[in-house]
Amino acid sequence: MGRRMNARVRTAHRLTFRFRDGSVVGANPSNGAVRRIPQPIWNILRQSTEWTESDRIRRQLDDGVGDNQRAAEILKALVSDGFLLEEGSEAERAEATFSSNWPFGETTADHHLVTRSLRFSDDRTEAMDFGRALRDHAGDDLAPGVPEGATAVGLPAGSLGSGLTSSLERRRSRRDFIQEAVSLQDLSSVLWATAGIQSYREAPMRPPLPLSFAPSAGGLNGADCYVIVQNVEGMSQGVYRYRPTSNALEVVSVNVRTNAMRLLGNQRWADTAAAIIVIVGAVARTAWKYNAASGFNALLLQAGHMSQNALLAAADKGLGAVPSNAIHAAEMEAALNLSAGEQIVLTSVSIGHINGATSSYQEYGDQHLDLLQKAATK
Ligand SMILES: Cc1cc2nc3c(=O)[nH]c(=O)nc-3n(C[C@H](O)[C@H](O)[C@H](O)COP(=O)(O)O)c2cc1C
């Protein structure tokens, strides 16, 4: 079927723009198309948010670029890259369907769409690029030990039982922690399961890969554990960084009582946890290989694998544990002394002793529960 001569078009609703080196670069997350947007095209995209005769747009482009033929080509490319949508086209229908079905807001829509259209290829150029990246980056900070001059607490070797089924069965989110110190041995075992190194494997063209209980994209171990210690035998309260290669907790800051409740989104039980393990993504360690949205996905998956291991290891030790994504990320970054942009807070697992095998919603706190009940029955 031939193209209608004077279809109406409008700018797609979901485009992203970046300003780089004096140019505007536009991307269409729906199909991965990226193009430089010079001023005449920028004007068209800004002005055509309502349906507009495509002939009118072509004339406007012609005025901007001063070349009739070129204007027609640009218009065609803008439509085929989905920067402009034709009325009644499949692209318009797809946009409408997606917009009405997607509940998470515009920025996550971009993330999701970009992830969908990533191309993985074994193209020769890509292999060469990857080889170069490997040479330049592999081994960067892969599994760092305690830096020279830092203070650290040595940990006993971690040990876990063999009852996976019973740990799976016992795991339940528990927030009703009792005020009994967790032993250094148990904390060490939970950290070992979460981010400890079991062994190393020789790998071509790079330093040996540290192997952990949790799988990680490319074996890069893309996240680290920080620990807010509140009630652990023999340890000062404070913030520590787990260094798996040294089996030690490096001191970040001690003898400060962090405001755990505030850091975990004002959840009252946070103050009663013996330790809060915060899983922190190591951006550079992951991004040289998995760039763009797939790298971010790899970090989120890493957090999931690690936190599940932490929860199961806590169950193995008879401890209570709860994952919490309610985190005041900006304040947590400050409390852990993270490097902005290089390290990002992904999730947390709080652990502590509990009484008995069952819990109830009471553990959220009576006052909280009262409010919930009032609101729910109004
Ligand atoms: C990604 C994620 C985030 C969570 N965040 C919180 C949280 O901020 N606070 C909390 O009390 N529980 C949190 N939970 C725990 C859930 O409430 C809990 O897993 C769910 O109610 C099911 O109970 P179960 O873990 O005992 O099976 C989170 C769980 C997940 C997986």
PDBQT file of the ligand as one rigid body, heavy atoms in Angstrom, charges set to zero:
ROOT
HETATM    1  C1  LIG A 401      11.798  -5.667  46.945  1.00  0.00    +0.000 C 
HETATM    2  C2  LIG A 401      11.194  -5.813  48.320  1.00  0.00    +0.000 A 
HETATM    3  C3  LIG A 401      11.063  -4.712  49.129  1.00  0.00    +0.000 A 
HETATM    4  C4  LIG A 401      10.537  -4.822  50.416  1.00  0.00    +0.000 A 
HETATM    5  N1  LIG A 401      10.496  -3.723  51.209  1.00  0.00    +0.000 NA
HETATM    6  C5  LIG A 401      10.018  -3.830  52.468  1.00  0.00    +0.000 A 
HETATM    7  C6  LIG A 401      10.027  -2.708  53.336  1.00  0.00    +0.000 A 
HETATM    8  O1  LIG A 401      10.463  -1.613  52.978  1.00  0.00    +0.000 OA
HETATM    9  N2  LIG A 401       9.547  -2.859  54.595  1.00  0.00    +0.000 N 
HETATM   10  C7  LIG A 401       9.073  -4.050  55.046  1.00  0.00    +0.000 A 
HETATM   11  O2  LIG A 401       8.657  -4.112  56.213  1.00  0.00    +0.000 OA
HETATM   12  N3  LIG A 401       9.056  -5.154  54.246  1.00  0.00    +0.000 NA
HETATM   13  C8  LIG A 401       9.527  -5.067  52.973  1.00  0.00    +0.000 A 
HETATM   14  N4  LIG A 401       9.552  -6.181  52.164  1.00  0.00    +0.000 N 
HETATM   15  C9  LIG A 401       9.076  -7.469  52.679  1.00  0.00    +0.000 C 
HETATM   16  C10 LIG A 401       7.683  -7.828  52.170  1.00  0.00    +0.000 C 
HETATM   17  O3  LIG A 401       6.704  -7.061  52.854  1.00  0.00    +0.000 OA
HETATM   18  C11 LIG A 401       7.445  -9.314  52.399  1.00  0.00    +0.000 C 
HETATM   19  O4  LIG A 401       8.402 -10.052  51.651  1.00  0.00    +0.000 OA
HETATM   20  C12 LIG A 401       6.039  -9.735  51.987  1.00  0.00    +0.000 C 
HETATM   21  O5  LIG A 401       5.080  -9.155  52.850  1.00  0.00    +0.000 OA
HETATM   22  C13 LIG A 401       5.857 -11.249  51.990  1.00  0.00    +0.000 C 
HETATM   23  O6  LIG A 401       6.170 -11.773  53.261  1.00  0.00    +0.000 OA
HETATM   24  P1  LIG A 401       7.315 -12.869  53.454  1.00  0.00    +0.000 P 
HETATM   25  O7  LIG A 401       8.647 -12.205  53.135  1.00  0.00    +0.000 OA
HETATM   26  O8  LIG A 401       7.236 -13.257  54.909  1.00  0.00    +0.000 OA
HETATM   27  O9  LIG A 401       7.067 -14.010  52.514  1.00  0.00    +0.000 OA
HETATM   28  C14 LIG A 401      10.083  -6.074  50.887  1.00  0.00    +0.000 A 
HETATM   29  C15 LIG A 401      10.205  -7.187  50.046  1.00  0.00    +0.000 A 
HETATM   30  C16 LIG A 401      10.781  -7.070  48.801  1.00  0.00    +0.000 A 
HETATM   31  C17 LIG A 401      10.962  -8.301  47.953  1.00  0.00    +0.000 C 
ENDROOT
TORSDOF 0
